[in-house]
Amino acid sequence: MLVSRGVRVVDSRGFRFCEVWWRESGFDSGTIEEALRQDAVPVGALLGVIEYQVPSADRNGRGFGRGIYLLRYAGEDSAALIPATADRGLEAGEGFAGLARGTLRWTWSPEGAAPRFEMNARGEWTLYLRAGGVTVALLVAGVQTR
């Protein structure tokens, strides 16, 4: 269901901050590319897996520890960050949102080089990766908004 090789976010000294394996297979309604372009991703669907080597935080300032997390579609531009030890199924149950340690923002992005990693002026870190024929922008480390 996931790509075989993850995308690593590594600093200039070679320290691996996180690694992401995005969903490769489609949904019942079609391919991953079609679902992303048509905003037809089912709520609770597994979008990917992320492994953090250090503690981080989402855009809302919710901190979470190092570890492996599932990314489940939580609606609109949100992916619930759920510890892998708490969510072992491929299909999400009704209570998946209650297991979330944070929320990562994501969207499909205009075409561009991928994978690539950028930091914006606010200090948020975005990873651009490929999902089918679409580039996805995933906010992997946020800064609390006020």
Secondary structure, 3 states (H helix, E strand, C coil): CECCCCEEEECCCCCEEEEEEEECCCECCECHHHHHHCCCCCCCCEEEEEEECCCEECCCCCEECCEEEEEEEEECCEEEEEEHHHCCCCCCCCCHHHHCCEEEEEEEECCCCCCEEEECCCCCEEEEEEECCEEEEEEEECCCCC
